[in-house]
Amino acid sequence: MPVRQLIVMLLFVVMCSPAQGEGAGATDNELFAGYCFGMLQTMDQQSQFVKDTTLRFRNYLVARGALGNPQRTQAGSGVLIAIGRGQAESRQCMRTCYDDPTMNGDAQRACTHQNQACQRGLRCFMPDALPF
């Protein structure tokens, strides 16, 4: 194959390829951060820890381009699904273990450790589990 044809073919391949990262889905860490961001969004934002942690997850997602980056639409879609799941599970946990006025602190803690939605959300509060 002549050099000129090879160069034309390479230019065609480069010009027709998708933008960098466009086809890449969200990473496990981005999905985890999205889930936790969703979970924390539904919680009482009066706690400084909850505020700081929520902001940390959001900033991570924005910095990675998983939120708000038009070149990573697949990643953004996956992260939005993870955010929605985190919100739903947080609401379920709160409804089951914390909205019952007859439950005291010990009963709430026991419920939290038995309820699967609450169990999954507990990972979001462990600083050593953060992906960043």
N, C-alpha and C positions, 0 to 999 in steps of 0.2 A: 504494500500500500504506500503510495507516495506520501511524503511528509505533509504536503498541503492538505490532502484529504484527511489525514490523521488529526491535524490541528483543527480543521473545520468540525470534525466529528466530536472532538473533545470540547470545543466551545459550545456546541449544541447540547451536549450532555450537561455541562456546567450551567448553561442558561436555562435549561428546562428542569433542573432539579429544584425541589422545594427549598424554601428558605431554611436556614439552619434552625433546627429545633422544632420546625412546624409539625412534623409528623410524630414527634416524641410525646408519649403520654407522661402523666405525672409519675414521679418516683415514689417509692414507699414512704420516704420521709415527708414528701410533700402531701401525700394522702393522709398520713398521720397528723401532720400539722393542720391540715384542713379539718379533719375530724375534731381535733381538740379546739380549734378556733370556733367551730360551730357549737361544741359543747359549752365552752366558756361564754359565748355570746348570750346564751339564754340564762346565765346565772346573774345573781345580784352583783352589779358592778361597783358597789360601795366598798368592797374589800380591795385594798391596794394590791394584794397578791393576784387576785383575779384580773384586775385592770392591767397590771404589768404583764402577766402571762398571756392574756388575750392579745395585747399589743405586740408582744414578742412573736407569737404565732403569725399574726397578720403581716408584720414586717418581714418575716422569713419568707412567706408566700409571695409577697410583692418583690422582694429582692431576687428570688429565684425565678421570677417571671411566670409563676404558676397562676397568678391573678393579675389581670389587667394587661397582659402581653398578647397582642393580636397574632403574634407568630407562634404562640403555644396554645392554640385553641383546644387541642385534645387534652393537654394537661389541665387547662382551666376548667374544662367540662368535668374531668375526674375529680378535681379539687372541689368544685361546686357540689357534686354529689356527696363527697365526704363531709362537707360542711353541713349539708342537709341532714345527713345521717347523725352527725354529732348533735345537732339541734334536737332532732326527734328523740334520740336516746337520753339526752339531758332532761327533756320534758317528761319522758316516761319515768325516769329515775326520781325526779322531783315529785311527780304525781303519786308514785307508789310509796316512796319512803319519807317524804318530807312535808307533804301537804295534809297529812292526817294529823289533826290537832291532838289526838289521843296518844300519839307516839312521843316518848321522851328521847333524850339523847342516846341512851344505850340501845333502845329499840331501833332508832334511826341508823345507828352505826351497824347494827346486826343486819338490818334490811339492806343497807348499802353493800355489804359483803356477800349477800345472798342473791341480790338482783343482778342479772347479767348485764343489763344496760349500765347500771352503776359501776359494775366491775370493770367494764371496758373503759369507762370514763376516768377511773382512778389513775390510769396511766398518764393522763394529761397533767396530773398534779405532782408527778415525781420529777424533780429537776434533773436527775441523772438520766432520765429517759428522753429528754429533749434532743432532737436531731441536730441541734446547732448550738 
